[in-house]
Amino acid sequence: MWSRFIISICIWICSATSSAATYYVYCEELGTKSWDWLIDSDGEYVKVAGTWTTLQIRTHATIRLMQISEQNYREFKQSCQQYFGQNWEPHPGMNIIDHWYLFMYQSQKNMQWKASRGHYSLLPH
């Protein structure tokens, strides 16, 4: 009896701690660090799902990138430019105190991986 109870508690704790966080799209004005959340036509924050990866760019520093489809990236970029202006670029983020991350997508033309432009946070390796 106690073993079933303990197993149930362990399963509940593991599922609660491994649930995926919700990420949203924000738009940055390139070269300024000005930003704002991307809002859809219903007035809701635009959510994004993807796969996280890191890229080491210095000996002891990495950046985090969210892998999404090229189509999703282009839609987010178009929306940022439509609502804020031509010099705005989409980013993934969780909240206003989160680090700056970039999107990463695979080009359908030449199958190369590309990263979005804009500011990013250097994270310890």
C-alpha positions as CSV (number, residue, x, y, z in Angstrom):
1,M,0.0,0.0,0.0
2,W,2.7,2.5,1.0
3,S,4.8,1.6,-2.0
4,R,1.9,2.5,-4.4
5,F,1.4,5.8,-2.5
6,I,5.1,6.6,-2.8
7,I,5.3,5.7,-6.5
8,S,2.2,7.9,-7.1
9,I,3.8,10.8,-5.4
10,C,7.0,10.4,-7.4
11,I,5.1,10.2,-10.7
12,W,3.2,13.3,-9.7
13,I,6.3,15.3,-8.8
14,C,8.2,14.2,-11.9
15,S,5.3,15.1,-14.2
16,A,4.9,18.5,-12.5
17,T,8.6,19.4,-12.7
18,S,9.1,18.2,-16.3
19,S,6.2,20.1,-17.9
20,A,7.2,22.4,-20.7
21,A,7.2,26.1,-20.0
22,T,5.1,28.4,-22.2
23,Y,7.2,30.8,-24.3
24,Y,5.9,33.8,-26.2
25,V,7.1,35.9,-29.1
26,Y,8.4,39.4,-28.5
27,C,9.7,41.8,-31.1
28,E,13.0,43.8,-30.9
29,E,13.8,47.0,-32.7
30,L,17.3,46.1,-34.1
31,G,20.1,48.1,-32.7
32,T,18.1,49.6,-29.8
33,K,17.0,46.9,-27.3
34,S,13.5,48.3,-27.5
35,W,11.0,45.5,-27.5
36,D,7.3,44.7,-27.1
37,W,5.3,41.5,-26.9
38,L,3.6,40.3,-30.1
39,I,-0.1,40.2,-29.8
40,D,-2.5,38.3,-32.1
41,S,-5.8,39.6,-33.6
42,D,-7.7,38.4,-30.5
43,G,-5.5,40.5,-28.2
44,E,-3.7,37.4,-26.9
45,Y,0.1,37.1,-26.5
46,V,1.5,35.0,-29.4
47,K,2.8,31.6,-28.0
48,V,5.6,29.6,-29.6
49,A,6.8,26.0,-29.2
50,G,10.1,24.7,-30.3
51,T,13.2,22.8,-29.4
52,W,15.9,24.5,-27.4
53,T,19.6,24.3,-28.3
54,T,22.7,26.1,-27.3
55,L,25.6,27.4,-29.4
56,Q,29.0,27.9,-27.9
57,I,30.4,31.2,-29.2
58,R,33.2,31.8,-26.8
59,T,35.3,29.6,-24.6
60,H,33.1,30.0,-21.6
61,A,29.9,31.5,-23.1
62,T,26.9,30.1,-25.0
63,I,23.7,31.5,-26.4
64,R,20.3,29.8,-26.4
65,L,18.3,29.4,-29.6
66,M,14.8,28.0,-30.1
67,Q,14.5,25.8,-33.2
68,I,11.3,26.5,-35.1
69,S,10.2,26.0,-38.7
70,E,11.2,28.5,-41.3
71,Q,7.5,29.2,-42.0
72,N,6.8,30.0,-38.3
73,Y,9.9,32.3,-38.2
74,R,8.7,34.1,-41.4
75,E,5.2,34.5,-40.0
76,F,6.5,36.0,-36.7
77,K,8.9,38.3,-38.5
78,Q,6.2,39.5,-40.8
79,S,3.9,40.2,-37.8
80,C,6.6,42.1,-36.0
81,Q,7.3,44.2,-39.0
82,Q,3.5,44.8,-39.7
83,Y,2.8,45.9,-36.1
84,F,6.0,47.7,-35.2
85,G,8.0,48.5,-38.3
86,Q,10.5,47.1,-40.8
87,N,13.5,47.1,-38.4
88,W,11.9,44.7,-35.9
89,E,12.9,41.1,-35.3
90,P,11.1,38.3,-33.4
91,H,12.5,36.5,-30.3
92,P,11.3,33.8,-28.0
93,G,10.8,34.7,-24.3
94,M,9.0,33.7,-21.2
95,N,8.7,36.9,-19.2
96,I,10.1,40.4,-18.9
97,I,13.1,39.4,-16.8
98,D,14.1,36.5,-19.1
99,H,17.3,36.4,-21.0
100,W,17.5,37.4,-24.7
101,Y,17.2,34.4,-27.0
102,L,17.2,33.9,-30.8
103,F,15.2,31.8,-33.1
104,M,16.9,29.2,-35.3
105,Y,15.4,27.7,-38.4
106,Q,16.5,25.5,-41.3
107,S,16.3,27.2,-44.7
108,Q,14.2,25.3,-47.2
109,K,16.3,26.7,-50.1
110,N,19.7,25.2,-49.1
111,M,18.9,23.3,-45.9
112,Q,21.4,25.4,-43.9
113,W,20.5,26.4,-40.3
114,K,20.1,30.1,-39.8
115,A,19.6,32.2,-36.7
116,S,17.4,35.3,-36.3
117,R,19.1,38.7,-35.9
118,G,19.1,40.8,-32.8
119,H,20.4,41.1,-29.3
120,Y,21.1,37.9,-27.3
121,S,22.3,37.1,-23.8
122,L,25.7,35.4,-23.3
123,L,25.2,32.6,-20.8
124,P,27.9,30.8,-18.8
125,H,29.1,27.6,-20.4
